[in-house]
């Protein structure tokens, strides 16, 4: 599937705070913890727990969330299909970053080992 400009804009305007509880619920239903979720989010974005809570309280959009993030240098190693989209083929940077986060949350919920989720460049 191809991401449209309209879809990208819709996701850009969504607040992180509106999606975050769904991330927590998804991982906890599968026996993972909120701490593990925070570790994954921190790996991807650089946001520690306090920063994350401040962004939630501020009700920032995904656009602002990722503008403020310091994306991990190995984020490009996140590949595969999420919600019908092949991550590495997504043209819109913001949409790709949101799908990076979705993919990591999905991997955590599916029981993947943390070392595999927090990708290390094997060069």
BABA-65164 format. One record per residue: residue in three letters; x, y, z of N, C-alpha, C in turn. Coordinates in pm, whole numbers, padded with zeros to 5 digits, always signed. Atoms other than C-alpha are relative to their C-alpha. Layout:
BABA-65164
ALAXYZXYZXYZ
...
***
This chain:
BABA-65164
UNK+00084-00119+00000+00000+00000+00000+00088+00124+00000
UNK-00072-00126+00007+00103+00356-00058-00065+00100+00095
UNK+00050-00100-00094+00071+00629+00203-00031+00127-00078
UNK+00039-00124+00067-00119+00933+00078+00040+00120+00087
UNK-00030-00123-00073-00043+01293+00177-00107+00024+00106
UNK+00110-00019-00095-00385+01302+00346+00017-00088+00122
UNK-00023+00094-00111-00307+00995+00555+00115+00049+00088
UNK-00115-00053-00073+00030+01143+00652-00042+00119+00087
UNK+00046-00119-00071-00138+01470+00753-00091-00039+00117
UNK+00090+00046-00107-00404+01287+00957+00080-00053+00119
UNK-00084+00056-00107-00138+01097+01154+00081+00110+00067
UNK-00079-00110-00055+00070+01413+01198-00079+00078+00106
UNK+00084-00079-00091-00224+01583+01374-00053-00079+00120
UNK+00043+00080-00114-00305+01291+01606+00091+00029+00120
UNK-00084-00023-00117-00187+01340+01962+00060-00133+00047
UNK-00066+00118-00055+00062+01098+02109-00078-00052+00120
UNK+00074+00037-00121-00142+01103+02432-00124-00084-00032
UNK+00120+00077+00036-00444+00959+02245+00034-00144-00037
UNK-00041+00134+00045-00246+00656+02120+00076-00075+00110
UNK-00083+00060-00105-00017+00594+02419-00075-00104+00086
UNK+00070+00102-00081-00284+00417+02634-00023-00131-00075
UNK+00018+00120+00081-00341+00174+02346+00129-00082-00006
UNK-00130+00068-00004+00032+00094+02339+00014-00075+00132
UNK-00012+00061-00134+00028+00027+02715-00091-00122+00009
UNK+00097+00109-00006-00284-00187+02690+00045-00119-00083
UNK-00042+00107+00090-00148-00387+02397+00112-00084+00061
UNK-00113+00076-00053+00179-00480+02566-00035-00069+00131
UNK+00036+00061-00128+00028-00544+02910-00091-00121-00019
UNK+00086+00115+00028-00237-00777+02762+00081-00122-00038
UNK-00087+00110+00045+00048-00986+02625+00109-00034+00102
UNK-00093+00036-00107+00236-01002+02955+00128+00081+00006
UNK-00118-00087-00006+00489-00727+02891-00034+00117+00093
UNK+00022-00107-00099+00533-00422+03117+00009+00139-00063
UNK-00008-00141+00039+00495-00048+03090+00147+00044-00002
UNK-00142-00033-00003+00865-00023+03183+00069-00046-00128
UNK-00058+00050+00126+00956-00238+02882-00043+00089-00117
UNK+00049-00092+00103+00738-00016+02663+00080+00129+00002
UNK-00076-00125-00012+00915+00292+02796+00144-00017-00048
UNK-00136+00027+00047+01252+00132+02727+00007+00002-00152
UNK+00007+00004+00146+01152+00071+02366-00019+00142-00056
UNK+00025-00137+00045+01017+00426+02325+00125+00085+00019
UNK-00123-00077-00025+01333+00570+02482+00109-00037-00100
UNK-00101+00041+00098+01554+00365+02252-00025+00071-00134
UNK+00033-00059+00129+01370+00498+01945+00011+00152+00000
UNK+00017-00146+00002+01315+00860+02050+00097+00078+00088
UNK-00084-00070-00095+01555+00941+02331-00077+00058+00118
UNK+00081-00055-00108+01264+01039+02559+00002-00093+00121
UNK+00008+00079-00122+01306+00917+02917-00143+00010+00054
UNK+00136+00006-00055+01002+00855+03137-00057+00139+00031
UNK+00047-00136-00033+00981+01218+03259-00032+00080-00125
UNK+00024-00071+00127+01011+01360+02908-00126-00050-00066
UNK+00118+00062+00060+00751+01117+02784-00127+00049+00068
UNK+00117-00046-00074+00508+01213+03059-00030+00146-00029
UNK+00019-00142+00032+00563+01583+02986-00066+00016-00137
UNK+00059-00007+00134+00481+01524+02617-00146-00045+00002
UNK+00138+00048-00014+00167+01331+02714-00085+00110+00063
UNK+00074-00107-00069+00059+01608+02952-00022+00120-00092
UNK+00006-00113+00093+00128+01868+02682-00093-00030-00119
UNK+00085+00046+00110-00085+01663+02438+00058+00039-00137
UNK-00066-00032+00127+00168+01704+02156-00050-00093-00111
UNK+00035+00081+00116+00088+01581+01808+00117-00092-00032
UNK-00110+00086+00044+00290+01303+01649+00105+00082-00074
UNK-00095-00085+00072+00446+01571+01431+00098+00066+00099
UNK-00084-00064-00102+00575+01760+01737+00082-00105+00074
UNK-00067+00109-00071+00663+01434+01915+00128-00039-00073
UNK-00117+00045+00074+00897+01326+01637+00095+00115-00038
UNK-00090-00115+00020+01032+01679+01575+00093+00014+00120
UNK-00080-00014-00123+01154+01680+01935+00086-00124+00029
UNK-00072+00125-00025+01278+01320+01926+00140+00003-00061
UNK-00133+00025+00057+01640+01223+01870-00001-00146-00042
UNK+00018+00137+00048+01579+00916+01656+00129-00078+00010
UNK-00117+00086-00016+01815+00629+01730+00065-00022-00137
UNK-00068+00018+00128+02082+00593+01459-00029-00134-00068
UNK+00031+00130+00059+01977+00230+01407-00149-00017-00032
UNK+00143+00010+00029+01609+00311+01355-00025-00050-00142
UNK+00016+00045+00139+01659+00246+00983+00001-00153-00012
UNK-00002+00146+00001+01707-00121+01075-00137-00061+00029
UNK+00136+00048-00025+01337-00145+01165-00065-00019-00137
UNK+00056+00032+00132+01188-00320+00865-00119-00093+00019
UNK+00113+00092-00004+00885-00527+00779-00130+00070-00029
UNK+00133-00051+00032+00514-00480+00736-00074+00027+00131
UNK+00085-00034-00114+00293-00302+00987-00123+00072-00056
UNK+00127-00057+00047-00073-00218+00923-00008+00004-00153
UNK+00007+00009+00145-00030-00322+00560+00104+00080-00075
UNK-00102-00083+00064+00263-00089+00493+00139-00060+00024
UNK-00139+00042-00014+00619-00202+00424+00077+00124+00045
UNK-00060-00117-00063+00809+00035+00655+00108+00064-00086
UNK-00113-00056+00074+01119+00073+00442-00040+00066-00133
UNK+00046-00061+00126+00906+00184+00142-00086+00124+00024
UNK+00083-00117-00030+00714+00462+00321+00079+00127-00032
UNK-00068-00122+00045+00805+00794+00156+00000+00111+00105
UNK+00014-00110-00095+00677+01032+00423+00075-00033+00128
UNK-00087+00026-00116+00936+01057+00700-00079-00015+00129
UNK+00077+00005-00124+00688+01129+00979-00080-00129+00009
UNK+00081+00121-00001+00460+00844+00881+00087-00123+00024
UNK-00093+00111-00019+00758+00609+00864+00043-00007+00147
UNK-00041-00003-00140+00868+00720+01213-00111-00053+00092
UNK+00113+00050-00079+00520+00655+01356-00010-00152-00016
UNK+00005+00144+00024+00525+00310+01196+00118-00072+00063
UNK-00112+00059-00076+00870+00246+01346-00048-00030+00142
UNK+00048+00016-00137+00712+00300+01686-00104-00111+00009
UNK+00102+00105+00001+00412+00083+01600+00064-00138-00011
UNK-00067+00130+00022+00642-00197+01481+00070-00046+00128
UNK-00068+00036-00124+00849-00187+01802-00099-00044+00107
UNK+00103+00036-00098+00535-00195+02018-00057-00138-00034
UNK+00052+00129+00046+00404-00485+01809+00097-00113+00034
UNK-00101+00102-00030+00730-00679+01847+00006-00029+00151
UNK+00000+00016-00145+00726-00619+02223-00121-00084+00042
UNK+00123+00071-00035+00366-00741+02248+00006-00147-00046
UNK-00008+00138+00052+00450-01052+02044+00106-00083+00073
UNK-00094+00077-00081+00716-01151+02295+00142-00006-00054
UNK-00136+00000+00053+01026-01074+02091+00097+00043+00109
UNK-00102-00035-00099+01344-01052+02297+00041+00146-00015
UNK-00034-00142-00002+01440-00699+02398+00125+00029-00083
UNK-00126-00022+00075+01790-00738+02245-00028+00008-00150
UNK+00035-00001+00142+01627-00804+01906-00080+00126-00035
UNK+00081-00120+00025+01380-00516+01938+00089+00123-00008
UNK-00092-00114-00002+01657-00270+02025+00117-00033-00093
UNK-00091+00043+00105+01840-00328+01702+00142+00053+00016
UNK-00141-00038+00000+02214-00327+01694+00053-00023-00139
UNK-00059+00012+00133+02398-00266+01370+00108-00108+00005
UNK-00093+00112-00003+02591-00583+01291+00113+00017-00101
UNK-00111-00022+00095+02862-00421+01080+00132+00006+00071
***
